[in-house]
Amino acid sequence: MPIERLDAREGIAHALRDSEERFRFLAESVPVQIWTALPDGNLDYVTEQTGRHFGLSAAALLASGWQNVVHPEDLPLAGERWTRSLTTGEPYSIEFRLKLASGEFAWHLARAVAQRDESGKIVRWFGTNTNIEEQREQRRHVQELHDAVASHADDLRERGRLLALQADVGVALTRSASRADALVACAEALVRHLDVAFARIWTLDERAAVLELRASAGLYTHLDGPHSRIPLGTLKIGQIAAERKPLHTNQVVGDSRVGDQEWAKREGMVSFAGYPLVVAGKLVGVVAAFARRPMSTESVAALESIANGLAIAIERLRVEAERERLLAITEDARQRAELASRAKDEFLATASHELRTPLNAILGWARMLRTESLDAASREKAAETIERNARAQVRLIEDILDGSRIITGKLHLEIQSVDLGAVVSAAMDAVRPAAAAKKIAIAIELDRAGARMKGDPDRLQQIVWNLVNNAIKFTPRGGSIRISLMRVGTSIELAIADTGEGIAAEFLPLVFERFRQADGSSTRRHGGLGLGLALVRHLVEAHGGTVRVASPGEGKGATFVVTLPVQAVFPEISEPPMPAAHVDGVATPAEGMSLLHVRVLVVDDERDASSLVATVLRMHGAAVTVADTVERALEVLEAEPPTVLVSDIGMPGADGYELISRARALTTSASSIPALALTAYAREEDRRRALSAGFQMYLAKPADPDALVRAVHRLAAGRGEALPKGSAR
């Protein structure tokens, strides 16, 4: 072999040895474990440093492989990863724990890549193990620092969120226009800052022992429904209030305390928190919230904190509202008192004027009658004027009494079968003279067949008289009035239309109010107390009907329409309707009624009153004895019992009730004497009391002479049933 070739081989071998020495030195000196493996995965080389790292020789490590140094818990994953790399040729990379020479385990990063030949076939795996225990510790420390920072940031965010919640609630409670607005704003703040599905606030109605829903925000905003009023102790809200204990759960579905489980599942509700609102031991309400996620401890604590502040604010708002309510009531009462006082003064002034006006004519003509200067015609005129004005006073007094009965709810109806057409006709007979005096034409259209009903004939007559008289009063001379009574569908309708002064649009709503007059000044052209139309409305409504008025305007007339329901109508009435006993105090004439052989005892402490009664009765043939005290009357009753007793009620010492009581207790025939109560006590309850006390009949002062004669005649004839109350007018 040539020397040159030999030298070349020796040079190559030397270079290889030198390269291998450098590799071995490098592999033994670097702080990682270097190893190689065959394509099948078996180790074929490890550095001595690798063996020493694990407390083994390189030969022992090659013989046993990694199974004895990998942590048992990490071995399955390491094996699975190594098998996948051998199969796919992908680089191998895994973190696992390896057993050190000290016997402890430390985390290592194992990496291996495949060496391939020119055809791409794997011929060897080159791998390293690097101890990363310190890096992992540093990384863990960094993660802990990061977690701490994140947790602190979360705490800051939570604290900021709760501070914002408290701020919003505080603003809502102090700046809202009303309690309702304040509670709604609080509920909205709870939804916004606690990230709940909806929040609600109830306040307690102590008298009813019921929680009333006052605010709802979020998923539900309505205040009606099954949870709008919750009795104490019912449902979870009522239980919270009754027990005064909070309720919190992060497992709504499955919690027996949450009643509607189907709803909770459908809406995805996860958590619920509710707190009683209590101030100084006093329950004022409940606040509650539902969420679609678990509520944190901080959120629940925030709700509790808000509940305490909310309870105080609600109590302060329930107090302020009550104070404002009382102030409003006081102010309203003051204004009402002022209005009532002014109305009373105006009414008294009007009543004084209306009562004095006829009194002036009565006194004036009465004095004229005492002179000798009047001829027969003038004396007749004087008597007529006195009677007319006296009746006007009676009407005014009756209107005042009826107004009082309406106010006190004591207006009484005497219900019986009535021909409403006959009532209208009777009322028209009374008002025709007044209409004729003003040359007012009255046209009447009556549907007599459909006008039968059940009602109080006197009160129905009063309705007609007031409406027609009102039309006559406000219709100018030469005008006309049209009256119709007919069946309209299921009702009876009475319409009274005039061509009079009409009613201004702004006054139409006030027409039927008491003491209301379009012209209440001292220069008004028409008199009256302002009670007539108010009485009409009340009497119509007492019969189950309605009354309305329409007017095109001032100077264009007015139409009043009374509608009575068909329920009050009798389809068939066997007995004839009872005619009205009088109209406006004009009783059925007593001409031809003789009281001859009738002995009457008149008892009244007022001499003028007893003198008038005695004179009227004597003019019809009665023998009259007058007594001015109860004791004197009893003496007459026992000594010479009369045919009829006529007694006043209000008398000094002993009144008419005591007289009739003692008279009925007598053992003589005087105990059964028919008696008539004749009194200025003209209320319905006075009439009933007199009849129940023992009187057979009753008349209110001033009694019409004809009515008085008829009453005594009926009592003397043994027909002592009470006259209709209208007879007393």
Secondary structure, 3 states (H helix, E strand, C coil): CCHHHHHHHHHHHHHHHHHHHHHHHHHHHCCCEEEEECCCCCEEEECHHHHHHCCCCHHHHHHHCCCCCECCCCHHHHHHHHHHHHHHCCCEEEEEEEECCCCCEEEEEEEEEEEECCCCCEEEEEEEEEECHHHHHHHHHHHHHHHHHHHHHHHHHHHHHHHHHHHHHHHHHHHCCCHHHHHHHHHHHHHHHHCCCEEEEEEEECCCCEEEEEEEEECCCCCCCCCCEEECCCHHHHHHHHHCCCEEECCCCCCCCCCCHHHHHHHCCCEEEEEEEEECCEEEEEEEEEECCCCCHHHHHHHHHHHHHHHHHHHHHHHHHHHHHHHHHHHHHHHHHHHHHHHHHHHHHHHHHHHHHHHHHHHHHHHHHCCCCCCHHHHHHHHHHHHHHHHHHHHHHHHHHHHHHHHHCCCCCCCEEEEHHHHHHHHHHHHHHHHHHCCCEEEEEECHHHCEEEECHHHHHHHHHHHHHHHHHHCCCCCEEEEEEEEECCEEEEEEEECCCCCCHHHHHHCCCCCCCCCCCCCCCCCCCCCHHHHHHHHHHHCCCEEEEECCCCCCCEEEEEEEEHHHCCCCCCCCCCCCCEECCEECCCCCCCCCCCEEEEECCCHHHHHHHHHHHHHCCCEEEEECCHHHHHHHHHHCCCCEEEECCCCCCCCHHHHHHHHHCCCCHHHHCCEEEEECCCCHHHHHHHHHHCCCEEEECCCCHHHHHHHHHHHHCCCCCCCCHHHHC
